[in-house]
Each structure stands twice: as C-alpha cells, then as structure tokens.
Amino acid sequence: MAKIAHVSPLAPAGFPDLPAIAGVRFASVEAGVRYQGRTDVMLAVMDPGTSVAGVFTRSATRSAPVLDCQDKIGGASDGPAAILVNSGNANAFTGHYGQTSVAEVTRAVSEVTGVPVQRVFTSSTGVIGEPLPHERILAKLDTLNGALRPDALKEAAEAIMTTDTFPKGASAQVEIGGKTVSVSGIAKGSGMIAPDMATMLVYIFTDARVEQGALQQMLGELTERTFNCITVDSDTSTSDTLLLCATGASGVDATGNADFAAALEGVMLDLAQQVVKDGEGATKFVEIRITGAASDADAKVHGLAIANSPLVKTAIAGEDPNWGRVVMAIGKSGAAADRDKLSISFGDILVAENGWVSPTYREEDAAAYMKGQELVIAVDLGLGAGKATVWTCDLTHGYIEINADYRS
C-alpha cells in the first residue's frame, strides 16, 4: 500500500469538535480488509423516518456498492437506515463477485441491526480490481452493532481513510424557529479527485426534518457549487459517493429554509476544501476565480482547465509565477475566450491585461507571492457576467511516490 510519510502541511490544526446528531449512532472496527493495525470499517445506524439523499460518480466503471446505493436512493423511507463503509478495497471492477459481496454485506447488516435491507447503504474505497474479502467484515458486524454510540463520528472518519493523511470533519448549527438544528459531516479523499457528482466518500448528517425529494434536490444543487468545483488530479473515481441523512430528531422542518441550506453548503464546502488540502503530495492550496466569462458554465470550464493543467500545477509546486501556462490553459479549454480582453492576477498582483503582460508587473513580486501556502489565481475574460470558483492543489513529486507503489 502507498506509504504516507507525514500529515499534509495544509492540514487543519486538529479534528473539529463535531456536535452529535440526534438520531444517528456510529461505530468503527479493525477488520483487516487490507490494512493491519488500524480501523477500516465504520457503521452508522439512523432512527426510523430518516430521509437519505445521495449523489454518485458518473463513471462508466462505477463500483458495485455505488450501483446498489443508486438503486436504493428514493425508495422506502419510513424505517431505520444504515451505512456501512470499508476502506482498503474499492470492490470495483470485480464483476459478479462484487455484486455478491454487496448482497452479502447488506443482508448481514440488516440481520444484525434490524434495518430493512433496502435501507442499508454500503461504500467501499481502496484498491480497484481485487475481490472484497467481505467475510472479514461480516465477522465484525456484531462488534460494530454493540459499539454504536452518537459521539463516535471522529472514529468513523478515521476508519474510511486510505491515502488520506488526516481525518476530515466539519459542522454547522443554525437556529430555525427558536430551535437549534445541527449538521455534521465527514469525508475521505486524497487522490483520484475530479468529481463528476461529489468526491470520493462523504457522509453528512443533520437532525433537521426534510422530505427525501426536497433533500435530494437540495443536495444536487449544493454539490455543483462545492464538491463539483474541486480537483486534485483530474481523475474521477469509480467509487464517489455522497450520502446526506436527515433524521428529523430535532422536530424542526427545514424544507426550503435558506438558513439551513446555507449551513449545509458551508459544511459541504469545508469538507471539499479539506479534500483538496489533503491532495496526494500537496503543499499548496489554490483558489481559481474566474469572472467575465460568457456564462457561468464557461467560467467553470476555464477554471477546471487551469486547475487540471499539469503545467500550471507543477509551476505552482515550483513557486514559479509562470502566467503563460494560465494563458495556455484558457486557450485549450474550449470555452469562449478573447486573448486581447483577458486579465490575470496572482493574488493582488496584476500580471497580464489586454493580451499582454501588465506594465506594472514585477516578476519578483509574483515570485514572492508564489511562496505562500494558500494562493489565488484570478482570471477575468472580459466577455460577460459568467463566474465560477474552483479549488485545487499543486502537483509534486510526492504525488508520484504515493501512486507509484499504491498496490505494493
């Protein structure tokens, strides 16, 4: 397995103090799916009446757990629900065996927890193309069920890590009608990050009451502004899964509530940015702001073209203010652009304008700026009102080291 030398220099100071969410309990265990000496399976069980929404990878080679979850989302919602996640093995590209593993795991979780099998959702992350040793998971289900407690979200975050260097969590609280509603979420993700729905594995829980259809619509809209605006290496995973669970335990109906939507979006964006900050080998966190595009869609295309360019990302890693590579990325994106109208800035430093280097630009200023850990690259196309923001990281030799021996 890939060798993780140290915690990302962009990591937060520590795991946040997440409020427990009424109506959901967690447990984790070491099952030896692939790793030794660390937890690798987590179980979450939600109370009856919990609404579950989800978004998933659009990969044509998506895993058996993803396909099973997609079939179940939007189904029966009156009973309890459960989520079981394993790390170390993606259960992807495993043919009929993968489907059998999902069936065996969901059936066993249902028997142990009393959750209807149609409300048992599973995810797997790790190596692709190897059969999942699901019997190791089944052997630990009684232990997991007996250890469930509401304050074990951090342990759950640790159990779903693969090449991650730190567990990822975020939370928010909002007052609605004089009552407090809480949102807490965890995520894993470090490489193979260029979401086409969400990113890797993300699980968010709230004690608000939101009907499933409304919850699904809200999740889809917020995903476009958060998880679908990040990239580490331009590769879309076979296993990307984001599940949002609303237990309703607070008694507060948050359907259509703007404050609740804003709180949820804040949690989602926090988690998405933590994934970028834990990008494999990353040393710099980069925000790419696009304005003046012909449309918002064009702005996002330009932003992702810059964020995914190996030449741009390696220049950032080398602290080289090579703005010509940004121009290159804009030109190749396929979205509308006019060379003589665009301007480029690194932070507050205007680098280029009107199709040429700015007369006020000083290379030494930009070089000094590039030494920072958190950078902003801003591009104005001068064509319209379209805008978008995308987040990425640099591309270093550490990325090669991690991925060159991922299966060894």
C-alpha positions in Angstrom: 0.0 0.0 0.0 1.1 3.6 -0.6 3.4 4.9 2.1 2.2 8.2 3.7 5.2 9.9 5.1 3.6 12.8 7.0 0.5 14.8 7.6 -0.2 17.3 4.8 1.3 20.7 5.5 -2.2 22.1 4.6 -4.0 20.1 7.3 -6.1 21.9 9.9 -4.8 22.1 13.5 -6.9 19.2 14.5 -10.2 17.3 14.0 -13.1 19.7 14.8 -15.4 19.2 17.8 -18.5 18.0 15.9 -21.9 18.2 17.6 -23.5 14.8 18.0 -26.5 14.4 15.7 -29.6 13.1 17.4 -31.0 10.0 15.7 -27.7 8.5 14.5 -25.0 6.4 16.1 -21.6 5.3 14.9 -19.0 2.6 15.4 -15.7 1.5 13.8 -13.6 -1.6 13.9 -10.4 -3.2 12.6 -11.5 -5.9 10.2 -8.2 -6.4 8.3 -9.8 -5.8 4.9 -6.4 -4.7 3.7 -4.7 -2.7 6.4 -3.2 -4.0 9.6 -3.2 -2.2 12.9 -5.9 0.4 12.1 -9.6 0.6 11.8 -11.0 0.0 8.3 -14.8 -0.4 8.7 -17.4 2.0 10.0 -21.1 1.6 10.6 -23.8 4.3 11.1 -27.3 3.5 12.1 -30.1 6.1 11.8 -33.5 6.1 13.5 -36.8 5.4 11.7 -38.0 8.2 9.5 -34.6 9.3 8.4 -34.5 10.8 4.9 -31.5 9.7 2.8 -30.3 11.5 -0.3 -27.3 10.7 -2.4 -25.1 11.7 -5.4 -22.7 9.4 -7.0 -19.9 9.1 -9.6 -20.9 9.1 -13.2 -18.0 6.9 -14.1 -18.9 4.1 -16.6 -16.9 1.7 -14.4 -18.5 2.6 -11.1 -18.4 0.1 -8.3 -20.9 -2.5 -7.1 -21.7 -0.5 -3.9 -22.4 2.7 -5.9 -24.8 0.8 -8.2 -26.6 -0.7 -5.2 -26.9 2.7 -3.5 -28.2 4.3 -6.7 -30.9 1.7 -6.9 -32.0 2.3 -3.3 -32.0 6.2 -3.1 -35.5 7.5 -3.2 -37.1 4.2 -2.1 -38.8 3.4 1.2 -38.1 5.9 3.9 -40.2 5.0 6.9 -37.9 2.6 8.6 -34.4 3.0 10.1 -31.4 3.2 7.8 -27.7 2.1 8.0 -24.5 3.0 6.2 -21.5 0.6 6.2 -18.2 1.7 4.7 -14.9 -0.2 4.3 -11.5 1.1 3.3 -8.6 -0.7 1.6 -10.7 -2.3 -1.1 -12.9 -0.5 -3.6 -15.0 -3.5 -4.6 -14.8 -2.1 -8.2 -14.2 -3.9 -11.4 -14.9 -7.2 -9.6 -17.7 -8.5 -11.8 -20.4 -10.6 -10.3 -18.3 -11.2 -7.2 -18.6 -7.5 -6.4 -22.4 -7.7 -6.5 -22.3 -10.9 -4.4 -20.2 -9.1 -1.8 -22.7 -6.2 -1.6 -25.6 -8.5 -1.3 -23.9 -10.5 1.5 -22.9 -7.4 3.4 -26.3 -5.6 3.2 -28.1 -8.8 4.1 -25.9 -9.3 7.2 -26.1 -5.7 8.3 -29.9 -5.9 8.0 -30.0 -9.1 10.2 -27.7 -7.6 12.9 -29.2 -4.1 13.1 -32.8 -4.7 12.2 -32.6 -2.2 9.4 -34.5 -3.3 6.2 -32.1 -4.4 3.5 -33.4 -1.7 1.1 -32.3 0.9 3.6 -28.8 -0.4 4.0 -26.2 1.6 2.0 -22.6 0.5 1.6 -19.5 2.1 0.2 -16.0 0.7 -0.4 -12.8 2.6 -1.2 -9.3 1.5 -1.9 -7.6 -0.8 -4.5 -9.6 -1.5 -7.7 -9.9 -4.9 -9.2 -9.4 -7.1 -6.2 -12.3 -9.2 -4.7 -13.6 -7.8 -1.4 -12.9 -10.2 1.5 -16.4 -9.5 2.8 -16.3 -12.3 5.2 -13.8 -10.3 7.3 -16.5 -7.5 7.5 -19.3 -9.9 8.4 -17.2 -11.3 11.2 -17.1 -7.9 12.9 -20.8 -6.9 12.5 -21.9 -7.9 16.0 -19.0 -6.0 17.5 -19.9 -2.9 15.4 -23.5 -3.1 16.3 -22.7 -3.4 20.0 -20.4 -0.4 20.0 -22.7 2.1 18.3 -22.8 5.5 20.0 -23.7 9.0 19.0 -20.3 10.6 19.7 -18.1 8.4 17.6 -18.0 10.4 14.3 -14.3 11.1 14.5 -13.6 7.4 14.8 -15.8 6.8 11.8 -13.8 9.4 9.8 -10.6 7.7 10.6 -11.9 4.3 9.5 -12.7 5.4 6.0 -9.3 6.8 5.2 -7.0 5.4 2.5 -4.1 7.6 1.4 -5.6 10.5 3.4 -3.1 12.0 5.9 -5.8 13.3 8.3 -9.5 12.6 9.0 -11.9 15.2 7.7 -14.8 16.6 9.5 -17.0 19.8 9.5 -20.1 21.0 11.2 -22.6 23.9 11.5 -25.5 24.9 13.6 -28.4 27.1 12.7 -31.4 28.4 14.6 -34.8 27.8 13.0 -38.0 28.9 14.7 -36.2 29.3 18.0 -34.7 25.8 17.9 -31.1 24.7 17.1 -30.5 22.4 14.1 -27.1 20.7 13.7 -25.2 19.5 10.7 -22.1 17.3 10.9 -20.2 15.5 8.2 -17.1 13.5 7.4 -15.2 12.8 4.2 -12.3 10.9 2.8 -10.4 11.8 -0.3 -6.8 12.5 -1.3 -6.2 11.2 -4.8 -8.3 10.3 -7.9 -10.2 13.5 -7.3 -12.1 15.2 -10.1 -15.7 14.7 -9.1 -18.5 14.3 -11.5 -21.0 14.4 -8.7 -19.3 14.6 -5.3 -15.9 13.4 -4.2 -14.7 10.1 -3.0 -16.7 9.3 0.1 -18.7 11.9 2.1 -21.3 11.3 4.8 -23.3 14.2 6.2 -25.9 14.0 9.0 -28.5 16.5 10.3 -31.2 16.4 12.9 -33.4 18.5 10.7 -36.5 17.1 9.1 -36.5 17.3 5.3 -38.6 15.2 3.0 -36.5 12.9 0.7 -37.3 14.6 -2.6 -36.6 18.1 -1.3 -33.4 16.8 0.4 -32.3 15.2 -2.9 -32.9 18.4 -4.9 -31.0 20.5 -2.3 -28.0 18.1 -2.3 -27.8 18.1 -6.1 -27.8 21.9 -6.3 -25.2 22.4 -3.5 -22.9 19.7 -4.9 -22.5 21.7 -8.1 -21.0 24.7 -6.0 -18.9 22.6 -3.7 -17.7 19.1 -4.5 -18.0 19.5 -8.2 -15.7 22.5 -8.0 -12.6 20.7 -6.7 -9.9 18.7 -8.4 -6.6 17.2 -7.3 -5.5 15.2 -10.3 -8.4 15.3 -12.9 -9.2 11.6 -12.3 -12.8 10.6 -11.5 -13.1 7.7 -9.0 -15.2 4.6 -9.6 -16.5 4.9 -6.0 -17.5 8.5 -5.5 -20.4 8.6 -3.0 -22.1 11.4 -1.0 -24.9 10.5 1.3 -26.9 13.1 3.2 -29.1 11.8 6.1 -31.8 13.9 7.8 -33.0 12.2 11.0 -35.7 14.7 11.9 -34.9 14.2 15.6 -34.9 17.9 16.2 -38.5 18.2 15.2 -37.7 21.2 13.0 -38.8 21.1 9.4 -36.0 22.7 7.4 -37.6 22.1 4.0 -37.0 25.1 1.8 -35.3 27.0 4.7 -32.5 29.3 3.3 -30.5 29.4 6.5 -30.4 25.6 6.7 -29.3 25.4 3.1 -26.5 27.9 3.7 -25.3 25.9 6.8 -25.3 22.7 4.8 -23.4 24.3 1.9 -20.9 25.6 4.4 -20.2 22.1 5.7 -20.0 20.7 2.2 -17.5 23.4 1.0 -15.4 22.9 4.2 -15.2 19.2 3.5 -14.5 19.7 -0.2 -11.6 22.1 0.5 -10.2 19.7 3.1 -10.0 17.0 0.5 -8.0 19.3 -1.8 -5.7 20.3 1.1 -5.0 16.6 1.6 -4.3 16.1 -2.1 -1.6 13.4 -2.5 1.7 15.2 -2.1 0.1 18.6 -2.0 2.0 21.6 -0.5 -0.2 24.4 -1.8 -3.9 25.1 -1.8 -5.1 27.1 -4.8 -8.3 29.0 -5.4 -9.0 29.8 -9.0 -11.5 32.7 -9.5 -13.0 33.1 -13.0 -15.0 36.3 -13.8 -16.1 38.0 -17.0 -16.9 34.7 -18.8 -19.6 34.4 -21.4 -21.6 32.2 -19.0 -21.2 30.5 -15.6 -20.8 27.2 -17.4 -17.9 28.6 -19.5 -16.3 30.1 -16.3 -16.3 26.7 -14.7 -14.8 25.1 -17.8 -12.0 27.6 -17.8 -11.4 27.2 -14.0 -11.1 23.4 -14.3 -8.8 23.7 -17.3 -6.4 25.8 -15.3 -6.8 23.6 -12.1 -6.2 20.4 -14.0 -3.2 21.5 -16.1 -0.1 19.6 -15.1 2.0 22.5 -16.3 0.1 25.0 -14.2 0.2 22.7 -11.1 3.9 21.9 -11.4 4.7 25.6 -11.8 2.8 26.3 -8.6 4.7 23.5 -6.9 8.0 25.1 -8.1 6.8 28.5 -6.9 7.2 29.8 -10.4 4.8 32.6 -11.5 4.5 31.2 -15.0 1.4 33.1 -16.1 1.9 31.9 -19.7 0.7 28.5 -18.6 -2.5 30.0 -17.3 -3.0 31.6 -20.7 -2.3 28.2 -22.3 -5.0 26.5 -20.1 -7.6 29.1 -21.0 -6.9 28.8 -24.7 -7.2 25.0 -24.7 -10.4 24.8 -22.5 -12.8 25.0 -25.4 -14.9 27.7 -23.7 -15.1 31.2 -25.2 -12.1 33.5 -24.8 -10.5 36.5 -26.4 -6.8 36.8 -26.0 -6.9 40.7 -26.1 -9.6 41.0 -23.4 -8.5 38.7 -20.6 -6.6 39.7 -17.5 -4.7 37.5 -15.0 -3.8 38.2 -11.4 -1.8 36.3 -8.8 -3.4 37.4 -5.5 -3.4 41.2 -5.7 -0.7 41.3 -8.3 -2.0 42.2 -11.8 0.1 40.0 -14.1 -1.4 40.4 -17.5 -4.1 42.5 -19.2 -5.3 43.3 -22.7 -3.5 40.4 -24.2 -0.1 41.3 -22.8 1.9 41.5 -19.6 0.8 44.4 -17.4 3.1 47.4 -17.4 3.0 47.4 -13.6 4.1 43.7 -13.3 7.3 42.9 -11.5 8.4 39.2 -11.6 10.0 39.4 -8.2 6.7 40.4 -6.6 4.9 37.4 -8.1 7.7 35.0 -7.2 7.5 36.1 -3.6 3.7 35.6 -3.6 4.0 32.1 -5.0 6.0 31.1 -1.9 2.7 31.2 0.1 0.8 28.0 1.1 -2.6 29.4 0.0 -2.8 31.1 -3.4 -5.4 32.8 -5.5 -5.2 32.9 -9.3 -7.8 35.2 -10.8 -8.8 35.5 -14.4 -11.3 37.9 -16.0 -12.3 37.0 -19.5 -13.9 40.4 -20.3 -16.7 38.8 -22.2 -19.8 38.8 -19.9 -21.1 38.2 -16.4 -20.2 34.5 -16.0 -18.3 33.5 -13.0 -17.1 30.4 -11.1 -14.6 29.4 -8.4 -12.6 26.2 -8.4 -10.2 24.8 -5.9 -7.1 22.7 -6.5 -3.6 21.9 -5.2 -0.1 21.7 -6.7 1.4 18.7 -8.3 4.6 17.5 -6.6 7.0 14.5 -6.7 5.1 13.3 -3.6 2.1 12.5 -5.8 4.3 10.2 -7.9 5.8 8.5 -4.9 2.3 7.8 -3.3 0.7 6.5 -6.5 3.7 4.6 -8.0 3.5 2.0 -5.2 -0.2 2.2 -4.3 -0.8 -1.5 -4.6 2.6 -2.7 -3.2 
